């Protein structure tokens, strides 16, 4: 109960600091709106931590990422074919300036929506080439997420945190079997272990198959042959239906404040 109350109070606080147009009762998450939500988090961080300096960037150049790799080890970051190449996560990149005047990543967010089977079934819409199928075979568009994830990992290769949050929504990201009712009252069962439907396992490679819906911002260290290896895991949050602003903002704030704590900028 205490956690729910804290989340509610935090949402009300953030609501008062962000653009009103994104906070309608029916505000839903999609690729573009996550950028607006990230900007709300950015403004909230500036007000909550007035002694810290934050910046928001829409994109990061591949050249900058390579320079960071090369600074860490001269063998890295030496290959680039498109000098103007860059990555542009859906929610941009929020950074903070540390005690040494260096910019450190605080939050990176993306949102992917794939699979409209729930909407189609509930509305009685058949799909497929001949419009005679209940389920649509899942696509592969979400696999492009791996590129941005890997590039942010390259940028943060020497960090002890990885504040990358990936919000997934749609029937292609089921984590449990659900039932959907057609207009005629018929129940259709969508199985989370149906390989034709589910694509979430194609993204759990980015979080080492850790549990879904948890904050993985703090890096994990494992031992291999007596040597410590650091793992940077994406925080994957998934649900079959739309994410609302009330659900997303507490997650984004928690990951952001976790970053600040690991960086030693807050207690």
Backbone as a ProteinNet text record, in pm:
[ID]
protein_1_A
[PRIMARY]
XXXXXXXXXXXXXXXXXXXXXXXXXXXXXXXXXXXXXXXXXXXXXXXXXXXXXXXXXXXXXXXXXXXXXXXXXXXXXXXXXXXXXXXXXXXXXXXXXXXXXXXXXXXXXXXXXXXXXXXXXXXXXXXXXXXXXXXXXXXXXXXXXXXXXXXXXXXXXXXXXXXXXXXXXXXXXXXXXXXXXXXXXXXXXXXXXXXXXXXXXXXXXXXXXXXXXXXXXXXXXXXXXXXXXXXXXXXXXXXXXXXXXXXXXXXXXXXXXXXXXXXXXXX
[TERTIARY]
82.6	0	86.5	195.2	283.4	347	390.6	453.9	355.2	230.3	130	102.2	98.8	74.1	189.1	313.3	429.8	428.2	395.4	388	280.7	166.1	57.6	100.1	163.7	208.6	313.7	400.9	505	442.6	342.2	273.4	209	141.8	76.4	179.6	296.2	401.3	452.6	475.6	525.2	420.9	293.7	185.9	192.5	220.1	222.6	342.7	441.4	562.8	577	484.5	498.9	391.4	408	309.3	171.3	70.4	-62.9	-122.3	-80.2	-144.9	-119.6	-19.6	7.2	-59.9	-136	-190.7	-342.1	-399.2	-541.8	-570.6	-695	-731.3	-703	-705.6	-683.8	-544.7	-452.7	-316.4	-256	-208.4	-150.9	-9.9	67.6	206.6	223.2	306.5	348.3	487.5	545.2	684	712.3	618.5	643.4	617.1	513.6	479.2	582.9	660.6	763.1	866.9	882.9	974.4	919.8	789.5	727.3	738	718.4	727	869.2	968.1	1108	1138.1	1080.8	1103.1	1039.4	928	866.5	959.6	1019.1	1115	1234.4	1280	1392.6	1361.9	1244	1205.6	1189.1	1138.1	1119.7	1252.9	1348.7	1481.5	1547.1	1530.7	1590.6	1533	1403.7	1341	1366.8	1372.8	1397.5	1542.4	1633.6	1776.5	1837.7	1803.8	1847.7	1999	2069.4	2214.9	2287.3	2212.9	2271.2	2233.2	2317.9	2291.4	2257.5	2143.4	2097.7	2089	2095.6	2071.4	1995	1922.1	1842.4	1891.2	1920.5	1964.5	1873.9	1841.2	1758.3	1836.7	1966	2045.4	2191	2267.1	2410.9	2480.7	2586.1	2659.8	2741.4	2746.8	2829.2	2975.6	3018.1	3155.9	3186.3	3092.9	3112.4	3122.2	3038.4	3041	3175.3	3224.3	3354.1	3467.4	3458.9	3561.4	3563.9	3445.7	3437.7	3500.9	3469.8	3528.7	3680.7	3729.2	3872.8	3944.7	3876.8	3934.5	3953.7	3861.9	3868.5	3976.3	3986.9	4086.5	4117.5	4244.7	4285.6	4246.4	4216.6	4176	4031.8	3955.9	3812.3	3781.4	3665.1	3615.9	3695.3	3754.3	3840.2	3773	3655.1	3589.1	3459.2	3447.8	3323.7	3319.4	3206.7	3194.2	3107.7	3020.3	2932.1	2955.7	3040.2	3076.8	2958.3	2847.8	2732.2	2627.8	2661.1	2567.4	2539.3	2417.7	2380.5	2268.6	2242.9	2130.3	2033.3	1905.2	1802	1697.1	1721.2	1621.9	1489.7	1378.7	1247	1235	1287.4	1273.5	1392.2	1485	1603	1695.1	1789.8	1887.9	1894.2	1876.1	1889.8	2024.8	2100.5	2233.2	2248.5	2343.3	2374	2524.5	2563.2	2705.2	2756.3	2863.5	2914.9	3014	3079	3171.4	3293.8	3323.4	3439.9	3400.9	3279.2	3229.4	3210.1	3186.4	3162.4	3014	2961.7	2821.7	2804.8	2709.3	2683.7	2536.1	2510.1	2373.3	2289.7	2169.9	2077.6	1958.8	1911.5	1794.3	1788.8	1760.1	1732.1	1606.9	1506.3	1380.7	1341.2	1282.7	1221.6	1089.1	998.9	869	838	798.7	766.8	628.7	546.1	411.1	404.8	381.6	371.9	269.1	174.1	70.3	-61.9	-159.5	-290.7	-398.7	-359.7	-457.4	-566.7	-532.4	-631.5	-737.3	-691	-784.4	-869.7	-804.7	-877.9	-983.9	-947.2	-1041.1	-1159.3	-1130.1	-1237.7	-1333.1	-1285.5	-1369.2	-1425.6	-1390.7	-1441.3	-1377.1	-1254.3	-1184.1	-1099.2	-1120.3	-1038.7	-922.7	-811.3	-689.7	-637.5	-521.8	-462.3	-492.8	-429.4	-444.8	-589.2	-663.4	-802.8	-900.4	-850.1	-933.4	-1014.2	-946.4	-1014.9	-939.5	-844.8	-766.3	-796	-792.9	-814.2	-686.4	-572.4	-443.4	-356.2	-281.9	-185.4	-47.9	23.6	159.1	246.1	321.1	401.3	510	538.7	644.6	777.2	875.5	1009.5	1061	971.9	1015	1090.9	1054.8	1116.2	1263.4	1310.8	1450.1	1545.8	1495.8	1580	1622	1550.8	1583.1	1724.3	1769.8	1901.8	2013.6	1998.9	2103.8	2125.3	2018	2030.8	2080.9	2032.1	2076.3	2226.7	2276.8	2420.2	2503.9	2453.3	2530	2535.5	2425.7	2428.5	2521.4	2524.5	2620.2	2763.2	2789.3	2923.4	2957.8	2859.6	2881.7	2906.6	2843.2	2851.9	2938.7	3034.9	3115.9	3188.1	3219.2	3292.6	3205	3073.3	2981.3	2934.3	2892	2841.2	2688.9	2630.1	2484.4	2445.6	2322.7	2272.4	2123.7	2091.2	1952.8	1870.5	1872.3	1798.3	1666.7	1556.2	1424	1352.6	1301.4	1230.1	1087.1	991.4	850.2	793.1	738	678	528.3	451	307.3	254.5	150.1	90.7	88.1	11.3	-6.5	118.4	216.6	341.7	435.4	392.4	478.3	407.5	331.7	260.3	356.9	334.8	413.9	329.8	200.8	111.8	-5.4	-68.8	-182.3	-303	-372	-488.7	-607.6	-725.3	-848.1	-905.5	-948.4	-1007.1	-1146.5	-1242.1	-1381.4	-1417.7	-1471.4	-1518.8	-1654.3	-1696.9	-1827.8	-1944.4	-1934.3	-2043.5	-2035.5	-1939	-1925.6	-1829.2	-1779.3	-1684.3	-1550.7	-1493.8	-1364.3	-1252	-1149.5	-1031.5	-911.8	-842	-727.9	-598.7	-526.8	-396.6	-288.8	-214.9	-114.6	20.2	79	207	322	302.8	409.5	384.8	301.8	274	381.7	467.1	578.1	535.9	414.4	363.6	328.3	287.3	237.8	344	420.1	507.3	646.7	693.3	825.9	912.6	865.5	938	1075.2	1087	1216.9	1324.1	1283.1	1382.1	1442.1	1383	1436.8	1496.2	1461.4	1519	1668.3	1720	1864.8	1934.2	1861.4	1920.2	1922.3	1854.5	1858.1	1901.5	1972.6	2027.7	1919.3	1797.1	1681.8	1652.3	1680.3	1638.3	1486.2	1424.3	1278.8	1233.8	1114.1	1052.3	989.6	975.9	909.2	985.1	1116.8	1195.3	1306.3	1352.1	1456.6	1593.5	1657.9	1790	1899.9	1876.1	1970.1	2108.8	2116.7	2246.5	2308.4	2431.9	2496.8	2518.4	2524.3	2548.8	2692.8	2757.6	2893.6	2892	2946.2	2955.9	3103.2	3132.4	3270.9	3288.8	3386.8	3419.3	3568.3	3600.4	3740.2	3816.2	3749.5	3814.6	3821.4	3768.9	3769.4	3628	3617.9	3488.3	3446.2	3323.8	3268.8	3143.2	3134.4	3020.6	2915.5	2791.1	2679.9	2589.7	2555.1	2465.1	2333	2229.2	2100.6	1995.3	1918.7	1804.1	1693.6	1622.2	1503.6	1383.6	1333.5	1222.4	1090.3	997.8	864.2	764.7	682	592.5	451.4	353.1	213.1	137.8	29.8	-42.7	-117.5	-167.1	-242.6	-158.6	-219.3	-144.1	-87.1	34.6	92.4	31.6	0.5	-49.8	60.7	43.8	141.9	154.6	42.9	46.1	132.3	142.6	225.7	371.8	393.9	530.3	615.7	559.8	640.8	709.1	640.5	711	830.9	817.1	927.5	1044.8	1014.8	1120.1	1189.7	1112.2	1170.7	1257.4	1211.3	1287.6	1421.7	1421.5	1546.9	1639.2	1584	1664.6	1730.2	1653.4	1709.3	1807.4	1786	1883.1	2016.9	2011	2132.1	2207.9	2135.2	2198.8	2263.1	2199.4	2255.5	2382.9	2381.4	2499.4	2614.2	2582.4	2685	2739.1	2679.7	2724.4	2682.4	2578.5	2533.2	2417	2356.5	2251.6	2272.2	2204.7	2214.1	2105
-119.8	0	125.6	121.4	237.9	269.6	164.1	186.3	247.3	196.8	250.7	397.5	431.4	570	658.9	609	685	708.3	603.9	617	717.6	714.2	806.5	950.1	973.6	1107.7	1156.5	1065.5	1102.2	1141.3	1064.7	1095.9	1233.5	1262.2	1392.2	1504.6	1480.4	1581.6	1604.1	1495.2	1506.2	1567.8	1535.9	1594.7	1746.5	1798.9	1943.2	2009.3	1927.6	1984.2	1959.7	1881.8	1846.8	1906.1	1893.3	1945	1884.3	1967.3	1918.2	1833.6	1860.6	1793.4	1643.4	1593.2	1449.2	1374.7	1445.8	1381.4	1364.2	1338.6	1311.9	1175.5	1151.5	1024.6	906.8	933	825.1	831.1	900.3	910.4	771.3	733.2	600.6	613.9	506.5	509.4	462.4	530.1	485.7	542.7	512.9	548.5	696.9	782.2	925.6	982.5	933.2	992.2	963.4	855.6	827.5	939.5	1009.4	1124	1235.5	1260	1361.4	1324.2	1196.2	1150	1167.3	1138.6	1154.6	1300.5	1390.7	1533.1	1576.5	1513.1	1540.8	1494.6	1377.1	1325.9	1420.4	1468.8	1562.9	1688.5	1745.7	1865.6	1836.7	1718.5	1680.3	1663.4	1600.8	1582.5	1717.4	1811.4	1944	2012.2	1992.8	2056.7	1980	1847.4	1766.7	1773.4	1796.2	1800	1929.2	2043.1	2173.8	2194.8	2116.3	2131	2055.1	1976	1899.5	1961.8	1943.1	1994.3	1878.6	1889.8	1785	1839.2	1748.8	1785.8	1673.9	1711.3	1616.4	1618.8	1503.4	1494.6	1399.2	1438.6	1354.6	1238.4	1259	1156.6	1164.5	1061.3	1057.2	1009.7	1079.2	1042.6	915.8	834.4	714.5	751.6	864.9	910.8	929.6	989.2	1010	876.6	781.6	649.5	581.6	591.7	531.5	597.1	727.5	798.2	750.1	725.2	674.8	536	449.6	315.8	322.7	410	422.4	478.8	565.6	618.6	509.5	411.8	302	202	173.9	78	113.6	132.6	178	80.7	-43.9	-141.8	-120.4	-47.4	-32.2	99.3	103.7	227.5	277.2	188.4	231.6	217.5	159.8	136.7	215.4	296.6	368.1	398.4	369.2	388.3	509.4	547.1	661.8	763.9	862.8	961.5	1034.2	1046.9	1118.7	1026.2	897.9	802.7	838.7	809.9	839.3	745.8	742.4	667	766.1	736.2	825.5	743	707.7	632.5	709.3	637	700.1	810.3	783.8	879.2	969.8	970.8	1053.8	1004.1	1088.6	1052.7	1163.8	1129.1	1225	1200.7	1310	1299.2	1397.8	1370.3	1457.6	1484.7	1603.4	1637.1	1595.7	1516.3	1466.8	1564.2	1521.5	1608.1	1646.9	1568.1	1595.2	1666	1720.8	1796	1707.8	1577.7	1485.2	1451.6	1439.5	1404.2	1253.2	1211	1069.1	1039.8	926.5	890.9	853.5	909	885	799.1	820.7	746.7	744.6	626.8	609.4	522.5	568.2	492.8	469.7	353.3	324.5	253.8	265.9	200	133.6	7.2	-66.7	-131.1	-110.6	-167.8	-262.9	-390.5	-488	-595	-614.7	-715	-651.6	-650.8	-590	-695.8	-817.5	-926.3	-900.1	-842.2	-815.4	-718.7	-608.7	-511	-572.8	-648.6	-708.3	-807.4	-893.2	-994.5	-928.6	-831.5	-765.8	-688.7	-650.6	-577.9	-669	-797	-891.7	-879	-829.2	-809.6	-932.2	-990.1	-1102	-1048	-1119.7	-1072.1	-1176.4	-1147.2	-1238.3	-1198	-1265.4	-1234.1	-1237.4	-1335.4	-1350.8	-1305.5	-1235.5	-1188	-1301.3	-1413.7	-1530.2	-1587.7	-1511.5	-1558.8	-1477	-1545.3	-1476.4	-1407.2	-1475.7	-1422	-1381.9	-1273.7	-1229.1	-1282.2	-1338.9	-1387.4	-1269.4	-1285.4	-1176.2	-1131.5	-1001.9	-946.7	-941.8	-875.2	-870	-727.9	-630.7	-491.7	-459.5	-524.7	-491.5	-530.2	-613.3	-654.6	-538.4	-429.1	-311.2	-247.8	-283.1	-227.4	-264.9	-380.1	-427.3	-331.3	-263.9	-171.7	-59.2	7.7	116.9	68.1	-47.8	-104.3	-126.9	-187.9	-216.7	-90	10.8	135	208.2	207.2	269.1	189.4	57.8	-24.2	17.4	42.5	86.7	220.1	310.8	442.6	431.5	333.8	318.9	200.8	167.4	48	47.8	166	173.4	216.9	211.3	251.3	129.1	154.2	47.7	44	122.1	119.9	123.2	82.2	79.6	114	244	289.7	287.2	175.2	161.3	90	158.5	101.8	79.4	-40.9	-76.4	-115	-31.4	-57.9	-131.4	-249.4	-329.1	-340	-325.4	-345.5	-411.7	-491.4	-560.5	-710.6	-779.4	-923.9	-1003.8	-941.7	-1012.3	-1016.4	-955.6	-950.5	-1006.4	-1111.6	-1171.5	-1240.3	-1218.8	-1288.2	-1390.9	-1394.6	-1496.7	-1515	-1629.8	-1659.9	-1576.5	-1519.4	-1435.3	-1477.5	-1430.9	-1458.3	-1327.5	-1328.2	-1208.8	-1244.2	-1157.1	-1184.2	-1117.5	-1195.6	-1142.7	-1075.3	-993.1	-926	-1022.2	-1145.9	-1242.6	-1318.6	-1282.4	-1346.9	-1463.9	-1505.2	-1615.9	-1576.3	-1667.3	-1642.7	-1698.5	-1616	-1660	-1658.5	-1770.1	-1782	-1747.5	-1650.2	-1614.1	-1670.2	-1768	-1835.2	-1763.5	-1738.4	-1667.3	-1751.4	-1884.1	-1971.4	-2014	-1938.4	-1964.3	-1896.6	-1973.7	-1918.9	-1835.6	-1859.5	-1780.4	-1639.6	-1628.8	-1502.4	-1423.1	-1491.3	-1420.8	-1392.3	-1269.8	-1228.8	-1174.9	-1188.2	-1127.4	-1191.4	-1321.5	-1386.9	-1330	-1260.2	-1198.9	-1074	-1028.5	-912	-945	-1061.1	-1096.6	-1125.8	-1136.3	-1147.6	-1022.2	-910.9	-784.5	-769.3	-861.1	-853.9	-986.4	-1067.6	-1195.1	-1284.8	-1270.2	-1349.3	-1332.5	-1214.1	-1180.1	-1162.5	-1157.6	-1139.2	-1011.4	-1017.7	-901.7	-813.7	-685.9	-591.1	-569.3	-551.5	-515.1	-419.4	-339.8	-240	-306.8	-311.5	-373.2	-269	-148	-38.9	-67.6	-129.5	-158	-280.9	-268.1	-377	-499.8	-614.6	-741.7	-784	-837.5	-889.6	-1040	-1113.7	-1258.8	-1298.8	-1419.6	-1467.2	-1578.4	-1562.6	-1664	-1694.3	-1817.6	-1859.3	-1763.5	-1722.1	-1635.8	-1489.5	-1454.7	-1315.1	-1258.6	-1134	-1069.1	-1009.7	-1038.7	-988.2	-907	-787.5	-699	-713.3	-728.6	-740.2	-618.4	-559.4	-444.8	-489.8	-486.8	-542.4	-435.8	-451.7	-364.9	-397.2	-294.6	-314	-323	-444.4	-467.2	-470.3	-385.2	-382.9	-414.7	-515.8	-561	-584.5	-553.4	-582.7	-592.6	-669.4	-686.3	-562.1	-481.3	-361.8	-237	-121.4	3.5	40.4	95.1	154.8	293.5	327.7	460.9	543.3	673.1	762.4	735.4	697	667.3	545.8	454.3	335.8	362.3	442	460.3	554.2	667.2	768.2	718.7	641.2	591.3	503.3	422.9	336.9	420.9	520.6	606.5	685.9	733.9	807.4	717	595.6	502.5	468.6	442.8	412.2	533.7	652.4	774.5	796.8	781.9	804	693.4	573.1	464.9	502.6	559.9	604.3	707	805.2	911.8	854.8	756.4	695.6	618	539.7	461.8	553.9	667.9	765.1	842	820.9	887.4	1032.6	1070.1	1208.8	1232.7	1125	1134.1	1020	1029.3	924.6	820.2
0	0	0	82.6	92	-41.4	-114.6	-244.5	-342.5	-343.8	-435.5	-405.1	-276	-238.8	-281.7	-264.5	-306.2	-456.6	-532	-677.6	-717.2	-647	-680.2	-653.9	-539.4	-506.4	-605	-647.1	-742.7	-876	-918.4	-1043.1	-1033.9	-923	-908.7	-913.1	-855.1	-856	-998.3	-1069.7	-1206.1	-1297.2	-1273.9	-1354.5	-1349.4	-1230.8	-1214.1	-1277.4	-1322.3	-1377.7	-1527.5	-1584.2	-1724.7	-1812.4	-1943.9	-2039.2	-2015.4	-1999.8	-1967.8	-2080.5	-2202.8	-2314.8	-2318.9	-2244.7	-2250.6	-2137	-2051.6	-1934.1	-1938.4	-2054.1	-2061.4	-2000.4	-1962.6	-1901.1	-1993.6	-2122.7	-2218.8	-2280.2	-2212	-2265.2	-2272.5	-2388.3	-2408.9	-2463.7	-2444.1	-2485.2	-2629	-2702.9	-2834.8	-2858.9	-2972.1	-2997.4	-2979.1	-3018.4	-3011.6	-2872.4	-2804	-2675.1	-2568.2	-2581.5	-2481	-2477.8	-2588.1	-2590.8	-2502.7	-2510.3	-2426.1	-2279.4	-2249	-2110.6	-2057.4	-2140.9	-2099.5	-2068.3	-2145	-2119.1	-1987.9	-1951.5	-1822.5	-1709.9	-1726.2	-1627.3	-1618.5	-1732.4	-1737.9	-1655.5	-1675.6	-1602.4	-1453.5	-1422.7	-1282.6	-1211.4	-1278.1	-1219.3	-1190.6	-1282.2	-1262.3	-1138.3	-1114.1	-999	-869.7	-879.2	-759.8	-712.8	-807.2	-774.3	-830	-769.1	-821.5	-818.2	-738.5	-731.2	-843	-919.4	-1028.5	-1162.9	-1261.8	-1396.3	-1490.1	-1556.1	-1647.3	-1790.1	-1885.5	-2025	-2093.6	-2198	-2275.5	-2419.7	-2474.4	-2614.8	-2692.5	-2815.1	-2901.3	-2960.4	-2980.8	-3047.7	-3002.7	-3036.9	-3009.9	-3136.4	-3176	-3296.5	-3275.4	-3378.1	-3375.9	-3350.5	-3402.1	-3383.2	-3234.8	-3161.4	-3017.1	-2943.4	-2983.3	-2920.2	-2945	-3067.8	-3099.8	-3022	-3004.5	-2928.1	-2783.6	-2727.8	-2590.7	-2582	-2677	-2679.4	-2689.1	-2774.5	-2796.1	-2673.9	-2598.8	-2475.7	-2371.8	-2372.5	-2276.4	-2315.4	-2445.3	-2494.6	-2640	-2671.8	-2805.2	-2916	-2881.6	-2983.4	-3028.4	-2948.7	-2975	-3045.1	-3107.2	-3167.5	-3285.7	-3361.1	-3472.4	-3608.9	-3613.2	-3741.7	-3751.8	-3855.8	-3885	-4034.1	-4097.3	-4241.2	-4276.7	-4184.8	-4208.2	-4097.3	-4122.4	-4019.3	-3956.5	-4029.7	-3977.9	-3913.7	-3900.3	-3841.2	-3695.8	-3650	-3512.8	-3468.6	-3338.9	-3286.9	-3222.8	-3233.6	-3180.5	-3106.4	-2980.3	-2903.1	-2896.5	-2889	-2889	-2784.5	-2664.9	-2555.8	-2536	-2629.3	-2615.3	-2505.2	-2465	-2362.8	-2258.8	-2133.1	-2023.3	-1956.6	-1937.1	-1876.1	-1761.8	-1672.9	-1560.8	-1560	-1514.5	-1505.5	-1367.1	-1362.9	-1235.2	-1172	-1063.1	-990.1	-1072	-1173.3	-1258.5	-1388.2	-1390.6	-1507	-1630.9	-1608.7	-1719.5	-1725	-1847.6	-1864.7	-1854.2	-1770.1	-1747.2	-1777.7	-1839.5	-1879.1	-1756.6	-1749.4	-1639.4	-1683.3	-1806.7	-1854.1	-2006.1	-2059.8	-2202.4	-2212.2	-2285.6	-2296.6	-2442	-2465	-2594.4	-2569.7	-2663.8	-2655.3	-2788	-2781.7	-2902.8	-2889.5	-2992	-2996	-3113.9	-3083.6	-3192	-3156	-3244.7	-3223.4	-3184.8	-3277.1	-3252.2	-3238.3	-3202.6	-3195.9	-3093	-2980.3	-2876.4	-2928.1	-2989.4	-3045.5	-3155.9	-3245.2	-3357.8	-3311.6	-3217.5	-3168.8	-3098.3	-3012.3	-2936.5	-3026.9	-3145.7	-3241	-3350.5	-3345.4	-3443.5	-3579.7	-3585.4	-3712.7	-3745	-3862.9	-3909.1	-3990.8	-3990	-4055.5	-4154.1	-4209.9	-4306.5	-4448.9	-4542.9	-4685.1	-4730.2	-4679.4	-4720	-4611.8	-4511.3	-4399.7	-4337.9	-4313.2	-4255.8	-4136.4	-4081.1	-3968.2	-3842.7	-3729.2	-3602.7	-3557.1	-3578.6	-3534	-3652	-3633.7	-3733.2	-3694.1	-3790.4	-3762.9	-3721.7	-3614.2	-3558.6	-3655.1	-3653.2	-3737	-3664.2	-3725.5	-3669	-3649.4	-3653.8	-3646.4	-3518.6	-3407.8	-3279.5	-3272.7	-3362.8	-3357.3	-3382.7	-3439.9	-3460.8	-3328.4	-3220.5	-3089.3	-3045.6	-3089.1	-3045.9	-3086	-3197.1	-3242	-3141.2	-3103.1	-3007.2	-2871.9	-2830.4	-2702.9	-2702.9	-2809.1	-2816.5	-2824.4	-2893.3	-2903.4	-2768.5	-2693.1	-2560.5	-2468.9	-2484.2	-2408.3	-2441.8	-2570.1	-2609.9	-2544.1	-2544	-2483.8	-2333.4	-2270.2	-2124.5	-2084	-2166.4	-2144.5	-2011.2	-1957.3	-1831.2	-1713.6	-1731.6	-1625.2	-1544.5	-1421.7	-1335.9	-1334.2	-1422.2	-1432.6	-1580.3	-1607.9	-1745.3	-1742.9	-1748.6	-1731.7	-1859.3	-1928.3	-2053.7	-2024.3	-2049.6	-2024.2	-2157	-2175.2	-2297.3	-2260.8	-2304.6	-2280.5	-2402.2	-2378.5	-2485.4	-2462	-2568.6	-2557.2	-2683.2	-2664.1	-2777.5	-2755.4	-2838.2	-2822.8	-2856.3	-2919.6	-2948.4	-2828.6	-2715.9	-2597.7	-2474.6	-2492.6	-2380.8	-2284.2	-2155.3	-2053.5	-1979.5	-2011.6	-1956.9	-2053.2	-2046.4	-2133.1	-2090.7	-2189.5	-2159.2	-2245.5	-2206.9	-2280.2	-2332.4	-2460.1	-2522.1	-2572.3	-2547.8	-2585.4	-2718	-2810.7	-2938.2	-2918.7	-3013.6	-3001.6	-2979.9	-3029.3	-3012.8	-2881.4	-2798.2	-2668.2	-2665	-2779.8	-2786.8	-2725.2	-2647.4	-2585.1	-2673.4	-2696.4	-2771.8	-2676.6	-2668.3	-2578.7	-2654.3	-2601.7	-2658	-2566	-2616.1	-2534.2	-2542.5	-2427	-2423.3	-2477.5	-2486.8	-2537.6	-2682.4	-2752.5	-2893.7	-2978.7	-3042.7	-3120.6	-3239.6	-3291.7	-3403.8	-3358	-3233	-3179.3	-3103.4	-3019.3	-2924.6	-2979.6	-2956.2	-3001.3	-2886	-2763.2	-2652.3	-2630	-2662	-2643.6	-2735.6	-2840.1	-2928.7	-2866.5	-2756.8	-2688	-2551.6	-2495.8	-2366.6	-2378.1	-2499.6	-2517.1	-2464.7	-2462.6	-2418.9	-2267.4	-2195.9	-2048.9	-1987.2	-2067.6	-2020.4	-1962	-2011.9	-1968.3	-1819.5	-1767.9	-1632	-1631.4	-1514	-1509.2	-1578.8	-1636.8	-1699.7	-1590.4	-1620.2	-1530.3	-1399.2	-1409.4	-1292.5	-1333.1	-1237.9	-1259.8	-1259.1	-1376	-1389.1	-1408	-1360	-1383.8	-1328.2	-1210.7	-1150.5	-1215.5	-1264.7	-1335.9	-1247.9	-1313.7	-1246.3	-1273	-1171.3	-1188.1	-1165.5	-1261.2	-1248.4	-1255.8	-1209.5	-1208.4	-1311.3	-1398.5	-1499.1	-1488.4	-1449.9	-1432.7	-1341.9	-1236.1	-1138.8	-1176.6	-1294.1	-1338.2	-1334.2	-1289.8	-1278.4	-1413.3	-1453	-1579	-1548	-1605.5	-1580.5	-1690.3	-1648.7	-1742.1	-1729.7	-1842.4	-1845.7	-1907.2	-1827.7	-1868.7	-1891.5	-1997.7	-2024.6	-1924.3	-1880.5	-1797.1	-1890.4	-1910.2	-2002.4	-1924.7	-1965.9	-1907.8	-2019	-1997.7	-2104.8	-2053.8	-2138.4	-2109.1	-2241.4	-2245.2	-2371.6	-2418.1	-2322.8	-2359.8	-2340.5	-2370.3	-2372	-2235.1	-2237.7	-2118.6	-2101.5	-1978.2	-1949.8	-1885.6	-1888.2	-1828.3	-1678.7	-1613.8	-1470.8	-1439.7	-1533.4	-1513.7	-1548	-1650.5	-1699.9	-1615.9	-1575.6	-1508.3	-1380.5	-1293.9	-1175.6	-1211.4	-1316.2	-1360	-1407.4	-1489.8	-1544.2	-1434.2	-1336.6	-1225.3	-1138.8	-1113.6	-1030.3	-1094	-1223.9	-1292.9	-1291.1	-1310.9	-1310	-1173.7	-1067.3	-934.2	-895.9	-948.3	-927.4	-991.3	-1110.8	-1179.2	-1095.3	-1042.7	-964.2	-839.1	-778.4	-657.8	-688.9	-797.1	-834.9	-873.7	-933.4	-971.6	-851.1	-735.6	-615.6	-605.4	-680	-681.5	-585.1	-535.5	-434	-335.2	-223.4	-121.3	-140.5
[MASK]
+++++++++++++++++++++++++++++++++++++++++++++++++++++++++++++++++++++++++++++++++++++++++++++++++++++++++++++++++++++++++++++++++++++++++++++++++++++++++++++++++++++++++++++++++++++++++++++++++++++++++++++++++++++++++++++++++++++++++++++++++++++++++++++++++++++++++++

